[in-house]
Amino acid sequence: MIEQSSIETLKNSLDIIDVVSSRIELKKNGANFKACCPFHDEKSPSFVVSPSKQIYHCFGCTKGGDSIKFVMEYENLGYVEALEELASEYNITLTYSNEKANIDNKKKEGILSSLNNYFVSQLHSNPDAMNYLKSRGIKTRSIEKFEIGYAPESSKTMQFYKDNFYQMNDLEELGVVSSENEVYARFIKRITFPILSPSSRIVGFGGRTITDHPAKYINSPQSKVFNKSRLLYGYNLASKNIYRRNKIIITEGYLDVVMLHQVGFDHAVATLGTALTNDHIPLIKKSNAFVVLAYDGDDAGINAAFKASSLLSSHGINGGVVLFGDGKDPADMVREDKLNELQSLFDNSTALVKFVLETIVSKFDINNPTLKESAFVEAMKYLRTLSPILQDEYKPYVASILKVDIRLIKTNSATKVNFNTQTTKEDIAELSLIKTLLLNSNLIDYTLDIIDSDFFTFHKNEFELILSNELSGLNSILIRDDIKELDENMFKSQLYILVLKSYNTKLQRLSRDSSLSLKEKSFEIKKLKSKIFNLQNKRLN
């Protein structure tokens, strides 16, 4: 069996438009995409794909489902086969478990769900907990929407576990009990926030103390079902609104999310007491939404915003930063009814790249020539992580904030920065093959049956980026008009020329190779000439 956590990772990486459009031609139709249904004959398109809901539906034959179901139907595969097919496409590694492990996972999910219901029931019988939520401006409808609860003293929760005959080893694995000197409940006298996966499976909890406990917030520890570096609180509720608005607000806290949703900012999510990580990127990129980082304006918030902005922009994600000063956060502004001001802040966020560059320069006294050079080097190092277009776009801005001649940015050898989008040597024919593969992923399997990256003389790296699905670094190829997309016949012809060229190059190298004996060299040359002869006679199928 494939482990559920592994399936969740794959689902978070899938985009139904990518999955379907790589198999059939889709055309934009308002917020959705349409096509003639691949599952029955029709002349007028009734097959609709929704990027916001991540589903497809045919109004003619009524077939529908998600990305996995589409691949199952379209390619006549079983569920596991479809998962493996998509995992291969998206370069995701699946992990497998036995049947017993799968049953155990379902049992543990049941424990978490039951515990959540228990915490919810405890909230309504605890006046202090209810008063705390009211004091923070949280309304009853939000309490119900987010299933907010309350974890009482340890003895009561431990009795709940005992009454339900839960096994201690299961509870420890789920991180809801701890056993240092004695066994006790992990969440004690805390407001609880159930954390759900994007597919709405409960995987853990966050807890906010209402006593004087020094740890204001705690989360479930890492486990087989809970990985906080891949999760965003509230995403299961916000996802369809993120697609609808084409914008996502990322905050630092549970209450920020709850309060923002309460007043209509229902595309808000939060990281789980951790910085934004590479593991969050597939989930964020899935919607192709504009990202607003809404962080506290203290040193910790600025540092977190800097790291998140650097990460997002290096992955080609568009967005901006909003920092909240005076000790305020989004939840405070909602409670104070400053909704217009809040909307204005979100609408006028500082661009990610601009924020990173400004933060880098602010760390140095640029009136000191030595420190100014250090700021310059760090700014250049960051710019190299961006696409060529963004590099070029922000060169004047770097020159402006550092007060240097823009020509220095282009030619300064100390930083070894080269803003030329082309390599020192390039081959337009090879680049045309790369561009065609970028725009026609259905040709990749055909290509791999014939060549590997070693056949490319100048653009081996670009071809390997396609195979690893790291496409953001290839945007410069897509936008260049001098690099042409080839039709299928031209593509095959150009592939033939590439292979022939590679064989001839190898033949020349062999002729000059002094490390081989005459007999070995003769054998290798004969073998290579045979390949060339066969290729010239057969061409490529």
DRENLOKOL-449113 format. One record per residue (C-alpha): residue number from 1; residue in one letter; x, y, z. Coordinates in Angstrom, 1 decimal, decimal comma, padded with zeros to 4 digits. Each point is the difference from the previous one (the first is absolute). Example, Ala and Ser with C-alpha at 12.3 -4.5 7.8 and 13.67 -1.06 7.14 Angstrom:
% DRENLOKOL-449113
R   resi   resn       px       py       pz
R      1      A    012,3   -004,5    007,8
R      2      S    001,4    003,4   -000,7
//
This chain:
% DRENLOKOL-449113
R   resi   resn       px       py       pz
R      1      M    000,0    000,0    000,0
R      2      I    001,1    003,6   -000,6
R      3      E    000,2    002,0    003,2
R      4      Q   -002,7    002,6    000,4
R      5      S    002,5    002,8    000,8
R      6      S    001,8   -000,9   -003,3
R      7      I   -003,4    000,3   -001,9
R      8      E   -000,6    003,4    001,7
R      9      T    003,3    001,3   -001,1
R     10      L   -000,8   -001,1   -003,6
R     11      K   -003,5    001,6    000,1
R     12      N    001,5    003,3    001,3
R     13      S    002,3    000,1   -003,0
R     14      L   -002,6   -000,8   -002,7
R     15      D   -001,8    002,7   -002,0
R     16      I   -002,9   -001,3   -002,0
R     17      I    000,5    002,4   -002,9
R     18      D    003,6   -001,4   -000,4
R     19      V   -001,2   -003,6    000,3
R     20      V   -002,9    000,3   -002,5
R     21      S    001,6    002,4   -002,5
R     22      S    003,1   -002,3   -000,3
R     23      R   -002,5   -002,6   -001,4
R     24      I   -002,7    002,0   -001,8
R     25      E   -000,2    003,5   -001,4
R     26      L   -001,8    002,4    002,4
R     27      K   -001,4    003,5   -000,9
R     28      K   -000,5    002,8    002,6
R     29      N   -003,7    000,7    000,6
R     30      G   -000,5    002,6    002,7
R     31      A    001,3   -001,3    003,3
R     32      N    000,1   -003,6   -001,3
R     33      F    001,3   -001,9   -003,0
R     34      K   -002,0   -002,0   -002,5
R     35      A    000,6   -002,8   -002,6
R     36      C   -001,8   -002,6   -001,9
R     37      C   -000,3   -002,9    002,4
R     38      P    002,6   -002,7   -000,4
R     39      F   -002,4   -002,7    001,3
R     40      H   -002,8    000,3   -002,5
R     41      D   -000,5    001,4   -003,5
R     42      E   -001,3    003,5   -000,2
R     43      K    000,3    003,0   -002,3
R     44      S   -000,7    002,8    002,5
R     45      P    002,3    000,0    003,0
R     46      S   -001,8   -000,9    003,3
R     47      F    003,1   -001,1    001,9
R     48      V    000,9    002,6    002,6
R     49      V    003,1    000,2    002,2
R     50      S   -000,1    002,3    003,1
R     51      P    003,4    001,3    001,2
R     52      S   -001,6    001,4    003,2
R     53      K   -001,7   -003,3    001,0
R     54      Q    002,7   -002,2   -001,6
R     55      I   -002,6   -002,2   -001,6
R     56      Y   -001,3   -000,9   -003,4
R     57      H   -003,6   -000,8   -001,1
R     58      C   -001,6   -000,9   -003,3
R     59      F   -003,6    001,3   -000,3
R     60      G   -000,5   -002,5   -002,8
R     61      C    001,0   -003,4    001,4
R     62      T    000,2    001,2    003,7
R     63      K    003,5   -001,3    000,6
R     64      G    002,0    002,1    002,5
R     65      G    002,5    000,0    002,8
R     66      D    003,5    001,3    000,9
R     67      S    003,4   -000,3   -001,7
R     68      I    000,5   -003,6    001,1
R     69      K   -003,5   -001,1   -001,2
R     70      F    000,6    001,6   -003,4
R     71      V    003,3   -001,9   -000,5
R     72      M   -001,8   -003,2    001,1
R     73      E   -002,8    000,6   -002,5
R     74      Y    002,1    001,4   -002,9
R     75      E    002,8   -002,6    000,2
R     76      N   -002,1   -002,9    001,3
R     77      L    002,1   -000,4    003,1
R     78      G   -000,7   -001,2    003,5
R     79      Y    000,2    002,4    003,0
R     80      V    003,5   -001,0    001,0
R     81      E    001,2    000,0   -003,6
R     82      A   -001,3    003,5   -000,5
R     83      L    001,7    001,2    003,1
R     84      E    003,3   -001,5   -001,2
R     85      E   -000,5    001,5   -003,4
R     86      L   -000,6    003,5    001,4
R     87      A    002,8   -000,4    002,5
R     88      S    002,4   -000,7   -002,9
R     89      E   -001,2    003,0   -001,9
R     90      Y    000,4    002,4    003,0
R     91      N    003,2   -001,6    001,2
R     92      I   -001,6   -000,9    003,3
R     93      T    001,3   -003,0    002,0
R     94      L   -002,7   -002,3    001,3
R     95      T    000,5   -002,0    003,2
R     96      Y   -001,7   -003,3    000,5
R     97      S   -001,3   -001,8    003,1
R     98      N   -001,6   -003,3    000,7
R     99      E   -003,7   -000,5    000,6
R    100      K    000,4    000,0    003,7
R    101      A    001,7    003,5   -000,1
R    102      N   -002,9    001,3   -002,0
R    103      I   -002,5   -001,3    002,5
R    104      D    002,0    001,6    002,8
R    105      N   -000,1    003,3   -001,8
R    106      K   -003,7   -000,1   -000,3
R    107      K   -000,3   -000,8    003,7
R    108      K    002,2    002,9    000,9
R    109      E   -002,0    002,4   -002,2
R    110      G   -003,1   -001,2    001,9
R    111      I    001,7    000,8    003,3
R    112      L    000,8    003,5   -001,1
R    113      S   -003,5    000,6   -001,3
R    114      S   -001,5   -001,3    003,3
R    115      L    002,4    002,2    002,0
R    116      N   -001,0    003,0   -002,0
R    117      N   -003,6   -000,6    000,8
R    118      Y    000,9   -000,3    003,7
R    119      F    001,9    003,3    000,0
R    120      V   -003,0    001,7   -001,8
R    121      S   -002,4   -001,3    002,7
R    122      Q    002,3    001,2    002,8
R    123      L    000,1    003,6   -001,4
R    124      H   -003,7    000,6    000,5
R    125      S    000,2   -001,1    003,6
R    126      N    002,9    002,2    000,9
R    127      P   -000,9    003,7    000,6
R    128      D    003,7    001,2    000,1
R    129      A    000,7   -001,5   -003,4
R    130      M   -003,1    001,5   -001,6
R    131      N    000,7    003,4    001,6
R    132      Y    003,5   -000,1   -001,4
R    133      L   -001,2   -000,6   -003,5
R    134      K   -002,7    002,7    000,3
R    135      S    002,7    002,5    001,3
R    136      R    002,0   -000,7   -003,1
R    137      G   -003,1    000,8   -002,2
R    138      I   -000,7   -003,5   -001,2
R    139      K   -003,6   -000,6   -000,7
R    140      T   -002,0   -003,2    000,4
R    141      R   -000,1   -000,7   -003,7
R    142      S    003,8    000,1   -000,2
R    143      I    000,3   -002,4    003,0
R    144      E   -002,2   -002,4   -001,9
R    145      K    001,6    000,5   -003,4
R    146      F    003,5   -000,7    001,4
R    147      E   -001,2   -002,6    002,6
R    148      I    001,9    001,9    002,7
R    149      G    000,0   -001,9    003,3
R    150      Y    001,6   -000,1    003,5
R    151      A    002,3   -002,5    001,6
R    152      P   -000,7   -000,2    003,7
R    153      E    002,4   -001,1    002,8
R    154      S    002,1   -003,1   -000,8
R    155      S   -001,9   -002,3    002,3
R    156      K   -003,3    000,6   -001,8
R    157      T    001,4   -000,7   -003,4
R    158      M    001,9   -003,1    001,2
R    159      Q   -003,3   -001,3    001,4
R    160      F   -001,6    000,6   -003,5
R    161      Y    002,8   -002,1   -001,5
R    162      K   -000,6   -002,7    002,6
R    163      D   -003,8    000,0   -000,5
R    164      N    000,5   -000,6   -003,7
R    165      F    002,6   -002,7    000,5
R    166      Y    002,7    001,7   -002,1
R    167      Q    003,4   -001,6   -000,1
R    168      M    002,8    002,1    001,6
R    169      N    002,4   -000,7   -002,8
R    170      D   -002,5    001,4   -002,6
R    171      L   -000,5    003,1    002,1
R    172      E    003,7    000,5    000,3
R    173      E    000,5   -000,4   -003,7
R    174      L   -002,6    002,6   -000,7
R    175      G    001,6    002,4    002,5
R    176      V   -003,1    000,5    002,1
R    177      V    001,7   -001,4    003,1
R    178      S    003,5    000,4    001,4
R    179      S    002,0   -002,3    002,2
R    180      E    003,0    001,5    001,6
R    181      N   -000,1   -000,6    003,8
R    182      E   -003,7   -000,9   -000,2
R    183      V   -002,7   -000,4   -002,7
R    184      Y   -002,1    003,1   -000,5
R    185      A   -002,1    001,7   -002,7
R    186      R    002,0    002,2   -002,4
R    187      F   -002,7    002,7   -000,3
R    188      I   -000,9    001,4    003,5
R    189      K   -002,3    003,0    000,6
R    190      R    000,3    001,2   -003,6
R    191      I   -002,2    001,2   -002,7
R    192      T    000,3   -002,7   -002,7
R    193      F    000,1    000,5   -003,8
R    194      P   -000,3   -003,3   -002,0
R    195      I    002,4    000,0   -002,9
R    196      L   -001,3   -001,6   -003,1
R    197      S    001,7   -001,2   -003,2
R    198      P   -000,9    001,7   -003,3
R    199      S   -002,4   -003,0   -000,5
R    200      S   -001,7    000,8    003,4
R    201      R    001,5   -002,9    001,9
R    202      I    000,8    000,9    003,7
R    203      V    003,7   -000,5    000,5
R    204      G    000,8    001,9    003,2
R    205      F   -000,7    002,9    002,3
R    206      G    001,3    003,5    001,0
R    207      G   -000,6    001,2    003,5
R    208      R   -000,1    003,5    001,5
R    209      T    000,4    000,4    003,7
R    210      I   -002,5    002,0    002,0
R    211      T    002,1   -000,2    003,2
R    212      D    003,5    001,5    000,6
R    213      H    001,8   -002,9   -001,6
R    214      P    003,3    001,2   -001,6
R    215      A   -000,8   -001,9   -003,2
R    216      K   -002,8    002,1   -001,5
R    217      Y   -000,5   -002,4   -002,9
R    218      I    000,9   -003,6   -000,5
R    219      N   -000,7   -002,4   -002,9
R    220      S   -000,2   -003,7   -000,4
R    221      P    003,5   -001,4   -000,5
R    222      Q    001,2   -001,4   -003,3
R    223      S   -001,5   -003,5   -000,7
R    224      K   -000,9   -002,2   -002,9
R    225      V   -003,3    001,9   -000,4
R    226      F    001,2    003,5    001,0
R    227      N    002,7    002,0   -001,8
R    228      K   -000,3    003,7    000,8
R    229      S    002,5    000,9   -002,7
R    230      R   -002,5   -001,1   -002,6
R    231      L   -003,2    001,3    001,5
R    232      L   -001,7    003,4    000,1
R    233      Y   -002,7    000,6    002,6
R    234      G   -003,4    000,7   -001,6
R    235      Y    001,0   -001,1   -003,5
R    236      N   -002,7   -002,6   -000,1
R    237      L   -002,6    002,8    000,5
R    238      A    001,8    002,7   -002,1
R    239      S    001,1   -002,0   -003,1
R    240      K   -003,1    000,7   -002,1
R    241      N    000,1    003,7    000,9
R    242      I    003,7    000,1   -000,8
R    243      Y   -000,8   -001,2   -003,5
R    244      R   -003,0    002,3   -000,4
R    245      R    001,9    003,1    001,1
R    246      N    003,4   -001,1   -001,4
R    247      K    001,5    001,3    003,2
R    248      I    001,2   -001,7    003,3
R    249      I    000,7    001,8    003,3
R    250      I    002,6   -001,8    002,1
R    251      T    000,1    001,0    003,7
R    252      E    001,8   -001,1    003,1
R    253      G   -002,8   -001,1    002,2
R    254      Y   -003,2   -002,0    000,4
R    255      L   -002,0    003,0    001,4
R    256      D    001,1    002,1   -003,0
R    257      V   -001,5   -002,6   -002,3
R    258      V   -003,2   -000,3    002,0
R    259      M   -000,6    003,7    000,3
R    260      L    000,8    000,7   -003,7
R    261      H   -002,4   -002,6   -001,2
R    262      Q   -002,6    001,4    002,4
R    263      V   -000,1    003,3   -001,9
R    264      G    000,3   -001,3   -003,5
R    265      F    003,7   -000,5   -000,6
R    266      D   -000,7   -003,7   -000,5
R    267      H    003,2   -000,6   -002,0
R    268      A    002,2    000,2    003,1
R    269      V    002,2   -002,8    001,4
R    270      A    002,8   -000,2    002,5
R    271      T    003,3   -001,9    000,4
R    272      L    000,1   -002,3    003,1
R    273      G    002,5    001,7    002,3
R    274      T    002,7   -000,5   -002,6
R    275      A    001,5    002,0   -002,8
R    276      L   -001,2   -000,5   -003,6
R    277      T    002,0   -002,9   -001,4
R    278      N    000,7   -001,7   -003,4
R    279      D   -002,6   -002,6    001,0
R    280      H   -002,7    002,7   -000,1
R    281      I    000,8    001,0   -003,5
R    282      P   -002,0   -002,6   -002,0
R    283      L   -003,1    000,8    002,0
R    284      I    000,5    003,8   -000,6
R    285      K    000,9   -000,3   -003,7
R    286      K   -003,0   -002,3   -000,6
R    287      S   -002,4    002,9   -000,2
R    288      N    002,4    002,4   -001,8
R    289      A   -001,4    002,7    002,3
R    290      F    001,6    003,3    001,1
R    291      V    001,4   -000,5    003,4
R    292      V   -000,3    002,6    002,8
R    293      L    002,3   -000,6    003,0
R    294      A   -001,8    001,7    002,9
R    295      Y    002,6   -000,1    002,8
R    296      D    000,7    001,8    003,3
R    297      G    002,2    003,1   -000,3
R    298      D    002,4   -001,0    002,8
R    299      D    003,5   -001,4   -000,7
R    300      A   -001,2   -003,6    000,0
R    301      G   -002,8    000,9   -002,5
R    302      I    002,3    001,9   -002,3
R    303      N    002,5   -002,9    000,0
R    304      A   -002,7   -002,5   -000,8
R    305      A   -001,4    002,2   -002,8
R    306      F    003,5    000,4   -001,4
R    307      K    000,6   -003,7   -000,1
R    308      A   -003,5   -000,7   -001,4
R    309      S    000,3    002,7   -002,7
R    310      S    003,4   -001,4   -001,0
R    311      L   -001,3   -003,5   -000,3
R    312      L   -003,2    000,9   -001,9
R    313      S    001,7    002,3   -002,5
R    314      S    002,7   -002,5   -000,7
R    315      H   -002,8   -002,4   -001,0
R    316      G   -001,5    002,5   -002,4
R    317      I   -003,0    000,7    002,3
R    318      N   -001,5    003,5   -000,2
R    319      G   -001,0    001,8    003,2
R    320      G    000,5    002,7    002,5
R    321      V    000,7    000,7    003,7
R    322      V   -002,1    001,8    002,6
R    323      L    001,6    000,6    003,4
R    324      F   -002,2    001,0    003,0
R    325      G    001,5    002,5    002,4
R    326      D   -000,8    001,3    003,5
R    327      G   -000,3   -003,6    001,3
R    328      K   -003,1   -000,6   -002,1
R    329      D   -000,9   -002,9   -002,2
R    330      P   -002,8   -000,7   -002,5
R    331      A   -002,2   -001,4    002,8
R    332      D    000,4    003,3    002,0
R    333      M   -001,0    002,1   -003,0
R    334      V   -003,1   -002,1   -000,6
R    335      R   -001,0    000,3    003,7
R    336      E    000,5    003,8   -000,3
R    337      D   -002,2    000,0   -003,1
R    338      K    002,8    001,5   -002,2
R    339      L   -001,1   -002,0   -003,0
R    340      N    000,5    002,7   -002,6
R    341      E    003,5    000,6    001,3
R    342      L    000,7   -003,7   -000,1
R    343      Q   -001,3   -000,3   -003,5
R    344      S    002,2    002,9   -001,1
R    345      L    003,1   -001,6    001,6
R    346      F   -000,7   -003,3   -001,9
R    347      D   -000,6    001,9   -003,2
R    348      N    003,2    002,0    000,3
R    349      S    002,5   -002,6    001,2
R    350      T    003,7    000,4   -000,7
R    351      A    001,1   -002,2   -002,9
R    352      L    002,0   -003,1    001,2
R    353      V    003,1    000,8   -001,9
R    354      K    000,0    003,7    001,0
R    355      F   -000,5   -001,0    003,7
R    356      V    003,0   -002,4   -000,1
R    357      L    002,3    002,5   -001,7
R    358      E   -001,1    002,8    002,5
R    359      T    000,6   -002,4    002,9
R    360      I    003,4   -001,0   -001,2
R    361      V    001,1    003,6   -000,5
R    362      S   -001,4    001,1    003,4
R    363      K    002,4   -002,4    001,8
R    364      F    003,0    002,0   -001,2
R    365      D    001,2    003,6    000,4
R    366      I    000,4    000,8   -003,7
R    367      N    001,8    003,3    000,9
R    368      N    002,9   -002,3    000,9
R    369      P    001,6   -001,1   -003,3
R    370      T    001,0   -003,4    001,3
R    371      L   -003,5   -000,8    001,4
R    372      K   -001,6    001,4   -003,2
R    373      E    002,0   -002,6   -002,0
R    374      S   -001,2   -002,7    002,4
R    375      A   -003,6    001,1   -000,6
R    376      F    000,6    000,0   -003,7
R    377      V    001,4   -003,5    000,1
R    378      E   -002,9   -001,4    002,0
R    379      A   -002,6    001,8   -002,2
R    380      M    001,7   -001,5   -003,1
R    381      K    000,0   -003,5    001,6
R    382      Y   -003,7    000,3    000,5
R    383      L   -000,7    001,3   -003,5
R    384      R    001,6   -003,0   -001,5
R    385      T   -002,7   -002,2    001,5
R    386      L   -002,7    001,8   -002,1
R    387      S   -001,1   -000,4   -003,6
R    388      P    002,0    001,9   -002,6
R    389      I   -003,0    002,4   -000,6
R    390      L   -000,2    000,9    003,7
R    391      Q    003,7    000,4    000,2
R    392      D   -000,1    002,5   -002,8
R    393      E   -003,1    001,7    001,4
R    394      Y    001,6    000,6    003,4
R    395      K    003,5    001,1   -001,1
R    396      P   -001,0    003,7    000,0
R    397      Y   -001,6   -000,3    003,4
R    398      V    003,1   -001,6    001,5
R    399      A    002,1    002,8   -001,5
R    400      S   -002,4    002,5    001,5
R    401      I   -000,1   -001,2    003,6
R    402      L    003,8   -000,7    000,1
R    403      K    000,7    003,2   -001,8
R    404      V    002,3   -001,6   -002,6
R    405      D    000,4    000,3   -003,8
R    406      I   -002,3   -002,6   -001,6
R    407      R    002,8   -000,9   -002,3
R    408      L    001,9   -001,3    003,0
R    409      I   -002,7   -002,6    000,6
R    410      K    000,4   -001,4   -003,4
R    411      T    003,8    000,0   -000,2
R    412      N    001,3   -000,3    003,6
R    413      S    002,2   -003,1    000,0
R    414      A    000,3   -000,3    003,7
R    415      T   -003,5   -001,3    000,3
R    416      K    000,2   -002,1   -003,1
R    417      V   -003,5    001,0   -001,0
R    418      N   -001,0   -000,5   -003,6
R    419      F   -003,4    001,4   -000,9
R    420      N    000,3   -001,3   -003,6
R    421      T   -002,9   -002,5   -000,4
R    422      Q    002,0   -002,0   -002,5
R    423      T    002,9   -002,3    000,8
R    424      T    003,4    000,9   -001,4
R    425      K   -000,7   -002,5   -002,8
R    426      E   -003,4   -001,0   -000,9
R    427      D   -001,7   -002,1   -002,7
R    428      I   -003,3    001,2   -001,3
R    429      A   -000,8   -003,5   -001,4
R    430      E    000,4   -001,5    003,4
R    431      L   -002,0    002,8    001,6
R    432      S   -002,8   -000,6   -002,5
R    433      L   -000,2   -003,6    001,2
R    434      I    000,0    001,1    003,6
R    435      K   -002,8    002,6   -000,6
R    436      T   -002,1   -002,6   -001,9
R    437      L    000,3   -002,4    002,9
R    438      L   -001,0    002,7    002,4
R    439      L   -003,1    000,7   -001,9
R    440      N   -000,8   -003,6   -001,0
R    441      S    000,8   -002,3    003,0
R    442      N   -001,6   -002,9   -001,9
R    443      L    003,1   -000,1   -002,1
R    444      I    002,3   -000,7    003,0
R    445      D   -000,5   -003,8    000,1
R    446      Y    000,6   -000,2   -003,8
R    447      T    003,2    002,1    000,4
R    448      L    001,3   -002,1    002,9
R    449      D   -000,4   -003,2   -002,1
R    450      I    002,6    001,5   -002,4
R    451      I    002,4    002,3    002,0
R    452      D    001,2    001,0    003,4
R    453      S    001,5    003,2    001,2
R    454      D    003,5   -000,9   -001,2
R    455      F   -001,1    000,5   -003,6
R    456      F   -000,3    003,8    000,6
R    457      T    003,3    001,9   -000,5
R    458      F   -001,0    003,4    001,4
R    459      H   -003,3   -000,5    001,8
R    460      K    000,3   -003,2    002,0
R    461      N   -000,9    001,8    003,2
R    462      E   -003,3    001,4   -001,5
R    463      F   -001,1   -003,5   -001,1
R    464      E    000,7   -001,4    003,5
R    465      L   -002,1    002,8    001,5
R    466      I   -002,9   -001,2   -002,1
R    467      L    000,5   -003,6    001,1
R    468      S    000,0    001,1    003,7
R    469      N   -003,0    002,2   -000,6
R    470      E    001,9    003,1    001,2
R    471      L   -001,5    002,3   -002,7
R    472      S    000,2    003,4    001,6
R    473      G    003,6    000,4   -001,0
R    474      L   -001,0   -000,4   -003,7
R    475      N   -002,3    003,0   -000,3
R    476      S    002,5    001,9   -002,0
R    477      I   -000,1   -002,6   -002,8
R    478      L   -003,8    000,2   -000,2
R    479      I   -000,1    003,8   -000,5
R    480      R    002,8    000,2   -002,6
R    481      D   -001,5    000,5   -003,5
R    482      D    003,2   -001,2   -001,8
R    483      I   -000,5   -003,5    001,5
R    484      K   -002,8   -001,6   -001,9
R    485      E   -002,4   -002,7    001,1
R    486      L    000,2   -002,9   -002,5
R    487      D   -002,9   -002,0   -001,4
R    488      E    000,2   -003,7    000,5
R    489      N    001,6   -000,8   -003,3
R    490      M    002,6    002,7    000,4
R    491      F    000,6   -001,1    003,5
R    492      K    000,8   -003,5   -001,0
R    493      S    002,2    001,2   -002,9
R    494      Q    001,9    002,3    002,4
R    495      L    000,4   -002,9    002,5
R    496      Y    001,4   -002,1   -002,9
R    497      I    002,6    002,7   -000,7
R    498      L    000,9    000,3    003,7
R    499      V    000,6   -003,8    000,2
R    500      L    002,0    000,0   -003,2
R    501      K    002,1    003,0    001,1
R    502      S    000,7   -001,7    003,4
R    503      Y    001,1   -003,3   -001,7
R    504      N    002,3    001,9   -002,4
R    505      T    001,5    001,9    002,9
R    506      K    000,6   -003,3    001,9
R    507      L    001,6   -001,4   -003,2
R    508      Q    002,4    002,9   -000,2
R    509      R    000,9   -000,4    003,7
R    510      L    000,6   -003,8   -000,5
R    511      S    002,3    000,7   -002,9
R    512      R    002,2    002,2    002,3
R    513      D   -000,3   -002,3    003,1
R    514      S    003,5   -001,3    000,8
R    515      S   -001,1   -001,9    003,1
R    516      L   -001,5   -002,8   -002,1
R    517      S    001,9   -002,8   -001,7
R    518      L   -000,3   -000,1   -003,8
R    519      K   -002,2   -003,0    000,2
R    520      E   -002,3    001,7    002,6
R    521      K   -000,1    003,2   -001,9
R    522      S   -000,8   -001,8   -003,3
R    523      F   -002,9   -001,9    001,7
R    524      E   -001,5    003,1    001,5
R    525      I    000,3    002,0   -003,2
R    526      K   -001,6   -002,8   -002,0
R    527      K   -002,9   -000,2    002,5
R    528      L   -000,6    003,7   -000,1
R    529      K    000,1    000,1   -003,8
R    530      S   -002,6   -002,7   -000,1
R    531      K   -002,2    002,1    002,2
R    532      I    000,4    003,0   -002,3
R    533      F   -000,7   -002,1   -003,0
R    534      N   -003,2   -001,5    001,5
R    535      L   -001,1    003,4    001,1
R    536      Q    000,5    001,6   -003,4
R    537      N   -001,9   -002,8   -001,6
R    538      K   -002,9   -000,3    002,5
R    539      R   -000,1    003,6    001,3
R    540      L   -002,1    000,3    003,1
R    541      N   -003,4   -001,8    000,1
//
